[in-house]
Amino acid sequence: MENSKTHYKPKTKFTRKMRKEYTILSPMLAPIHAAIVLPALRRQGFNVEIIDTDGEDAIQKGLKYVHNDLCYPGVLTTGQMISAMQSGKYDPKKTALVITQSGGGCRDSNYINLQRKALEKAGFPDIPFISANVWFLEGLGGLSFGIPNLRLLLSGLMYGDMIMIASNQIRPYEVNKGETDRVMQKWIDEIGALAAKGKGYREKDIKKNIRAILSDFSAIEINKVPKVKVAVVGELYLKYSAAGNNGLEEFLREQDCEAYFPSIIGFGIYKTNGALEDLRLYGGKPFKKMIMEVVMKYMFRMENLMISIMEEFDNFVAPERVEVLKQRAKGIVDIGNSMGEGWYIAAEMMEFVAHGYENVICVQPFGCLPCHVSVKGMLNKIRRIEPKLNAVDIEYDPGATKVNQENRIKLMLSVARENLEKEMSQKQ
């Protein structure tokens, strides 16, 4: 009897030699951060390009080559990769693909193997994949980063956070339309140019540059009229990817809201801290625990540096430190719950209500069980603690329509506007 099982080729590894010859394609996550980090990666010899394909074509190609029960970010990023390879723009013999692996209970730990199989089915069996993770899940292969280069990449994320957060807090109130975007682009270009030269990652440089960035945004003329303030929490990819969240940030601008998208550095610290908590709770190699403690100490110092500078400016709401967020999660969920966004979602909701962002959108991908369980299990408890919370959870999946998602958000915003009007009338 003929064996009907599909046989897949052994995986093609990305080698040091490929580093000089190959184009590396990555799905778009956060555009501001990507624009700053890419020059740093190119300086290190990686020719990285961003795939920003969105729309029905990418979704359908993803569904064609992976099981439809895979979570939405997996379907979409797979479809984007296949669309890019089928476009004819890239030589299959000189192209590699990169994807993140967070480790733990998130399905994105397994994306890379599913995507290898999908690319093979689509006719691209020899594409090497690069895993972007800190757990050595796929080995180093052709990757190698010295300590200065790792610090350079981390500082790029810090600058991206500051530009993203500051611009979103100034743009809704600017008197001269477009001025915030001009300042934002100025600093993306300047920090990107520094990264291309391998500069800007030392602590004194970070202090100087972040103060200059925030000073520029503070100098923009604004009219601080009351507006609905909305915070976005939930699954990482959907928070920052316009392709994944159907242009949520732009939609909130059109609705005349001030939107707060949390710090990417904060999420990175949460995930690293989660791995350290696992070692403390369940045991592990002492050497790994020692390395993780050193990494956490450095990341906490960088986080404190970034937030402390933002706190110097009265017109910005700075993100809270992860250690503070841990305290907010207590009594709601155990900090050992680090599956997906785990306790971090609850802590962020509590944080945002405390800082005046009482209207919260929680973005959730279809198929992300940790995210769904975390939110459904915590939301009612948070509402009892913080009755001002006006939250809506929006599910994104291949079959969900943008109109339906936006209508649900509009319902939440209508309640938010009513609450704002009541608050203003009580102050008069």
Rosetta blueprint (number, residue, H / E / L):
1 M L
2 E L
3 N L
4 S L
5 K L
6 T L
7 H L
8 Y L
9 K L
10 P L
11 K L
12 T L
13 K L
14 F L
15 T L
16 R L
17 K L
18 M H
19 R H
20 K H
21 E H
22 Y L
23 T E
24 I E
25 L E
26 S E
27 P E
28 M L
29 L L
30 A L
31 P H
32 I H
33 H H
34 A H
35 A H
36 I H
37 V H
38 L H
39 P H
40 A H
41 L H
42 R H
43 R H
44 Q L
45 G L
46 F L
47 N E
48 V E
49 E E
50 I E
51 I E
52 D L
53 T L
54 D L
55 G L
56 E H
57 D H
58 A H
59 I H
60 Q H
61 K H
62 G H
63 L H
64 K H
65 Y H
66 V L
67 H L
68 N L
69 D L
70 L L
71 C L
72 Y H
73 P H
74 G H
75 V H
76 L H
77 T H
78 T H
79 G H
80 Q H
81 M H
82 I H
83 S H
84 A H
85 M H
86 Q H
87 S L
88 G L
89 K L
90 Y L
91 D L
92 P H
93 K H
94 K H
95 T E
96 A E
97 L E
98 V E
99 I E
100 T E
101 Q L
102 S L
103 G L
104 G L
105 G L
106 C L
107 R H
108 D H
109 S H
110 N L
111 Y H
112 I H
113 N H
114 L H
115 Q H
116 R H
117 K H
118 A H
119 L H
120 E H
121 K H
122 A L
123 G L
124 F L
125 P L
126 D L
127 I L
128 P L
129 F E
130 I E
131 S E
132 A E
133 N L
134 V L
135 W L
136 F L
137 L L
138 E L
139 G L
140 L L
141 G L
142 G L
143 L L
144 S L
145 F L
146 G L
147 I H
148 P H
149 N H
150 L H
151 R H
152 L H
153 L H
154 L H
155 S H
156 G H
157 L H
158 M H
159 Y H
160 G H
161 D H
162 M H
163 I H
164 M H
165 I H
166 A H
167 S H
168 N H
169 Q H
170 I H
171 R H
172 P H
173 Y H
174 E E
175 V L
176 N L
177 K L
178 G L
179 E H
180 T H
181 D H
182 R H
183 V H
184 M H
185 Q H
186 K H
187 W H
188 I H
189 D H
190 E H
191 I H
192 G H
193 A H
194 L H
195 A H
196 A H
197 K L
198 G L
199 K L
200 G L
201 Y L
202 R L
203 E H
204 K H
205 D H
206 I H
207 K H
208 K H
209 N H
210 I H
211 R H
212 A H
213 I H
214 L H
215 S H
216 D H
217 F H
218 S H
219 A L
220 I L
221 E L
222 I E
223 N L
224 K L
225 V L
226 P L
227 K L
228 V E
229 K E
230 V E
231 A E
232 V E
233 V E
234 G E
235 E L
236 L H
237 Y H
238 L H
239 K H
240 Y H
241 S L
242 A L
243 A L
244 G L
245 N L
246 N L
247 G L
248 L H
249 E H
250 E H
251 F H
252 L H
253 R H
254 E H
255 Q L
256 D L
257 C E
258 E E
259 A E
260 Y E
261 F L
262 P L
263 S L
264 I H
265 I H
266 G H
267 F H
268 G H
269 I H
270 Y H
271 K H
272 T H
273 N H
274 G H
275 A H
276 L H
277 E H
278 D H
279 L H
280 R H
281 L H
282 Y H
283 G L
284 G L
285 K L
286 P H
287 F H
288 K H
289 K H
290 M H
291 I H
292 M H
293 E H
294 V H
295 V H
296 M H
297 K H
298 Y H
299 M H
300 F H
301 R H
302 M H
303 E H
304 N H
305 L H
306 M H
307 I H
308 S H
309 I H
310 M H
311 E H
312 E L
313 F L
314 D L
315 N L
316 F L
317 V L
318 A L
319 P L
320 E L
321 R L
322 V H
323 E H
324 V H
325 L H
326 K H
327 Q H
328 R H
329 A H
330 K L
331 G L
332 I L
333 V L
334 D L
335 I L
336 G L
337 N L
338 S L
339 M L
340 G L
341 E L
342 G H
343 W H
344 Y H
345 I H
346 A H
347 A H
348 E H
349 M H
350 M H
351 E H
352 F H
353 V H
354 A H
355 H L
356 G L
357 Y L
358 E L
359 N E
360 V E
361 I E
362 C E
363 V E
364 Q E
365 P E
366 F L
367 G L
368 C L
369 L H
370 P H
371 C H
372 H H
373 V H
374 S H
375 V H
376 K H
377 G H
378 M H
379 L H
380 N H
381 K H
382 I H
383 R H
384 R H
385 I H
386 E L
387 P L
388 K L
389 L L
390 N E
391 A E
392 V E
393 D E
394 I E
395 E E
396 Y E
397 D L
398 P L
399 G L
400 A L
401 T L
402 K H
403 V H
404 N H
405 Q H
406 E H
407 N H
408 R H
409 I H
410 K H
411 L H
412 M H
413 L H
414 S H
415 V H
416 A H
417 R H
418 E H
419 N H
420 L H
421 E H
422 K H
423 E H
424 M H
425 S H
426 Q H
427 K H
428 Q L
